[in-house]
Amino acid sequence: MKKNEEYVDNRKRDWILFGISTVIMLGLLVFKAEWIWVIWPLQFTAFAGAMGRL
């Protein structure tokens, strides 16, 4: 059976995205705390992919 999905399992990429988004989140937390919610979708999605849950 062929899967027609957009997501491709690549945990290394997801860990890198999670690390980058964590750094961005911490920067936002320090300088513009009211904008921290903007990075959450990327961070949580990258973490779920890195953990193999997508």
Secondary structure as UniProt FT lines:
FT   HELIX           11..31
FT   HELIX           33..38
FT   HELIX           40..50
FT   TURN            51..52
//
